Amino acid sequence: MGVIIEKLPQLAQELPAGEFLLTKMDEVINWARSNSLWPLTFGTSCCAIEVMMAVGASRHDLARFGAEVVRASPRQADLLILAGTIVKRMAPLLRTLYEQMPEPKYVIATGACTISGGPFIYHSYTTIRGADTIIPVDVYIPGCPPRPESLLYGLLTLQKMIKQGETIKKPGIRHRPVTSEIPPGVTLENIKAEMIELLERDANVNVHQIAMTNSIRT
């Protein structure tokens, strides 16, 4: 009781015999769920190494937010963290894992490849154009790769949504997605434009420059 009153002081009612909690059951359940997330990681490429492994290490300490119990089974998890490129042959497996998770369940999409297909959407016939075409996504964390702090902020954003009841939907209904905070003045259109510029620039190969570089190395 002391922990609950410490975290939710505005809900505690004082009486001569002590204190008791007066609130709606939904608020208590949402508070408990938001602070006891059990994640299932679905990492396929670089973001899984750059972000997931770093967040789980001691420097960033994911355990502070009650999400350190990473489960290997979808039946024991309520949070699915996606990172990396998703190809068409993986899509049925991802959908199966999501359907095996008990309700309520939440999804965080980490990195450009998971959100939109990343740089592979232009010349690849196997890449899925975003995880939200397969399963519902609650929070998007843009970046290539995003910093570990971005995943922590995305987790805090999801916890806030759970506490406010914004993710409580009937099974099968798509959740309202939220983009985790990006630097001020930078929009998703800026990020897409920068990606296109880099792709066009890298596609123009200077053969003479490469030949000179190789001759210097030899």
C-alpha positions, 0 to 999 in steps of 0.5 A: 500500500505504501508503494501505491500511495507513493506513486499515486499520492493524488488518489490516497484518502486520509482517515483517522484509522489510516489511508485507503485508495479510492480510484477506478479499477481501470486506473490501477490496472493500467498503472500495474500493466505499464510498470510490468511489461514483459518484452519479446524481442524480434531483431533481424539486423543492425538495430537489434545489435545497436539498440536492443543490446545496448539498452539491456546493458548496465549503462542504460539499465532497462530494469528501471522501467520494469521491462527487464524480464525479456521472454523467449516465448510469446505466450509469456510476453505482452510487449513485442519490440521489432528491430531490423528489416522484415522480408516477406518470408518473415511476415507470416512468422511475425504475424504468428508470434503476435497472435500467440501473445495474450491480450493486452499486447503492445508493439514498438517498431524501432528503426527505419527498416522496421517502420518503412523498409528503410533504404531497401524499399526502392530496389528490393522485391522482398522487403516489407514496407513497414511492420504496420502492414502486418501487425498493429504498431503502438509506438514508432522510434525513427532512426538508422539506427536510433540511439538507445535513449530513443528506445527508452523514450519510446518505452516511456511513451508506451507506458504513458499511453497505457496509463491513460488507457489509449491502448485498451482496444478490443482484440483485432482493432488496430491501436493508434500509433504514436511517433516517439519524439525526434529533434525539434524542427525535424519531420518525417518528411525531412528524414525521407528526403534525406534518405532519398538524397543519400540513395541518389548520391550513392547510386552515382558511382565515380569509376575514375575515382574508384580506380585511382583509390585502388591504384593508391592502395596497391 
